[in-house]
Amino acid sequence: MRKDSGFTLIELMVVIGIVGILSAIAIPSYFQWLPRHRVGSAARAVMSTLEFARINAVKTNADVAVIFDWANERLTVESGATTLRTRQLPGDVDLQNIDLVGIAVTINGHAGTPVTFNGHGFSSESGGVLVENTQNDTISRIINLTLGGNASIQ
């Protein structure tokens, strides 16, 4: 007597139906989650760039500037004439100056607002940077920077 092994067509159709129903439930939540994740990721990128600049300023005991290019959603970290890091944010994320003191200037060919950390880790500016979704401005994070050089996300 031979025993057939495998799945029947009905069993396969039931499994495919269950997977289809679960996908129909999960996909809308995924599309709601994705913009929040991208904004949070961009906010962490801004904060880590500020921390990177502060650490390098303390390590080298030299001024290190973070240049915010608001129009191109880009951050550049420079020490003197040397570019240490450039961070480009995703296209669906908007970077805005809330209340960083300063005006748009050009440093080493980069246009933007600079924040300089000195060798003690202190910042030249304090204020906030707003990172928001370009399609939905209710999805946003604020990165606060103190004169002591501490950055935090709200």
Backbone torsions as a table, in degrees:
resi	resn	phi	psi	omega
1	MET	NA	128.6	-177.1
2	ARG	-104.7	132.4	179.3
3	LYS	-103.3	123.6	177.9
4	ASP	-79.3	133.9	177.3
5	SER	-114.2	154.4	-179.6
6	GLY	131.0	-172.9	-178.7
7	PHE	-109.5	148.1	175.6
8	THR	-86.0	165.9	179.1
9	LEU	-62.6	-37.5	179.9
10	ILE	-65.7	-42.9	178.5
11	GLU	-62.0	-43.1	177.9
12	LEU	-63.1	-41.1	179.8
13	MET	-66.9	-36.2	177.3
14	VAL	-65.0	-44.8	179.8
15	VAL	-64.0	-43.4	178.6
16	ILE	-63.3	-38.3	177.3
17	GLY	-63.5	-43.0	179.3
18	ILE	-64.9	-43.4	177.9
19	VAL	-62.5	-39.6	178.4
20	GLY	-63.6	-42.6	179.2
21	ILE	-65.1	-45.1	178.9
22	LEU	-63.5	-38.3	177.0
23	SER	-64.5	-41.4	179.9
24	ALA	-63.7	-30.2	177.9
25	ILE	-79.2	-38.0	-172.5
26	ALA	-81.3	-33.1	-173.3
27	ILE	-62.4	-43.9	177.7
28	PRO	-61.1	-38.0	177.6
29	SER	-66.7	-33.8	178.2
30	TYR	-63.6	-42.6	-179.4
31	PHE	-70.4	-23.3	173.5
32	GLN	-79.8	-32.6	-177.4
33	TRP	-75.8	-35.4	-172.8
34	LEU	-58.4	-48.7	178.8
35	PRO	-62.3	-38.1	177.9
36	ARG	-63.1	-41.0	179.5
37	HIS	-64.6	-42.6	-179.3
38	ARG	-65.8	-40.0	177.7
39	VAL	-66.2	-43.4	177.6
40	GLY	-62.8	-40.1	178.2
41	SER	-65.2	-41.9	178.2
42	ALA	-65.9	-38.2	178.3
43	ALA	-64.3	-41.5	177.0
44	ARG	-65.5	-34.1	178.2
45	ALA	-66.0	-41.6	178.1
46	VAL	-64.4	-46.0	-179.3
47	MET	-64.3	-42.0	-179.7
48	SER	-67.7	-31.6	176.6
49	THR	-67.0	-41.8	176.6
50	LEU	-63.5	-42.3	178.5
51	GLU	-66.3	-38.5	177.0
52	PHE	-59.5	-45.0	-179.9
53	ALA	-64.8	-42.1	179.8
54	ARG	-63.4	-44.6	-179.9
55	ILE	-62.4	-42.8	179.2
56	ASN	-66.8	-35.3	178.1
57	ALA	-64.5	-43.4	179.1
58	VAL	-68.7	-41.8	-177.6
59	LYS	-63.8	-42.1	-177.3
60	THR	-94.8	-6.2	-177.1
61	ASN	52.8	44.2	179.6
62	ALA	-139.6	159.9	177.7
63	ASP	-69.6	134.1	176.1
64	VAL	-127.4	127.8	-177.0
65	ALA	-106.7	140.7	169.8
66	VAL	-108.7	121.0	-177.6
67	ILE	-106.2	119.8	179.1
68	PHE	-91.2	114.5	175.2
69	ASP	-97.2	93.0	-172.6
70	TRP	-64.1	-36.1	-175.7
71	ALA	-71.6	-34.2	-175.7
72	ASN	-104.8	4.8	179.4
73	GLU	54.5	51.6	-175.5
74	ARG	-133.6	145.2	174.0
75	LEU	-121.2	136.7	179.0
76	THR	-126.9	131.7	177.3
77	VAL	-106.0	124.6	-177.9
78	GLU	-131.9	143.8	172.4
79	SER	-124.4	108.7	-173.6
80	GLY	66.4	-124.4	178.7
81	ALA	-100.5	6.5	-177.2
82	THR	-98.0	127.3	174.7
83	THR	-85.4	119.5	-178.7
84	LEU	-89.1	-35.8	-177.6
85	ARG	-160.9	143.5	171.9
86	THR	-126.5	129.1	-178.1
87	ARG	-121.9	117.7	177.6
88	GLN	-98.3	126.4	178.5
89	LEU	-84.1	158.3	-179.3
90	PRO	-60.5	158.2	-176.3
91	GLY	-67.2	-25.9	-178.3
92	ASP	-93.3	15.8	178.9
93	VAL	-118.6	135.8	-178.8
94	ASP	-110.9	131.2	-179.9
95	LEU	-104.4	124.7	-177.4
96	GLN	-132.9	146.0	176.9
97	ASN	-85.3	119.9	177.3
98	ILE	-85.1	-60.8	-177.6
99	ASP	-152.3	32.8	172.6
100	LEU	-68.5	130.5	179.6
101	VAL	-72.7	145.3	177.7
102	GLY	130.7	169.0	179.5
103	ILE	-124.1	165.8	178.5
104	ALA	-70.6	124.7	-179.6
105	VAL	-131.6	173.1	175.8
106	THR	-118.5	121.8	177.6
107	ILE	-122.2	123.2	179.3
108	ASN	50.8	39.8	176.9
109	GLY	85.0	-2.1	179.6
110	HIS	-103.5	126.0	177.0
111	ALA	-89.5	136.7	177.5
112	GLY	161.2	-172.7	179.0
113	THR	-101.8	120.4	-178.8
114	PRO	-89.3	146.1	168.4
115	VAL	-123.8	121.4	-174.9
116	THR	-109.3	133.4	174.2
117	PHE	-104.5	133.9	178.9
118	ASN	-92.0	-178.5	-176.5
119	GLY	-64.8	-14.9	177.3
120	HIS	-94.7	-2.4	178.8
121	GLY	90.2	5.9	179.5
122	PHE	-83.5	147.3	-178.5
123	SER	-96.0	147.3	177.6
124	SER	-77.9	-20.1	-176.9
125	GLU	-131.4	158.1	171.1
126	SER	-133.4	157.6	179.7
127	GLY	146.3	-154.6	-175.7
128	GLY	-134.7	153.4	174.9
129	VAL	-121.9	126.9	-179.4
130	LEU	-97.6	128.6	174.2
131	VAL	-115.8	118.1	-178.5
132	GLU	-136.0	160.7	177.7
133	ASN	-75.2	139.3	-176.5
134	THR	-72.4	-27.1	179.8
135	GLN	-90.0	-27.1	-175.7
136	ASN	-138.1	101.6	-174.9
137	ASP	-75.6	-1.9	174.3
138	THR	-79.5	-15.9	176.3
139	ILE	-92.8	102.1	-175.9
140	SER	-153.2	161.6	174.0
141	ARG	-137.3	149.0	177.3
142	ILE	-116.8	130.8	174.8
143	ILE	-103.4	116.4	179.1
144	ASN	-94.8	138.5	177.8
145	LEU	-125.6	127.9	179.0
146	THR	-98.2	165.5	176.4
147	LEU	-65.8	-21.7	176.0
148	GLY	-75.3	-6.0	177.1
149	GLY	93.5	4.6	-179.2
150	ASN	-86.2	133.5	178.3
151	ALA	-115.2	140.2	177.7
152	SER	-145.3	155.3	-179.4
153	ILE	-104.7	134.5	174.0
154	GLN	-109.6	NA	NA
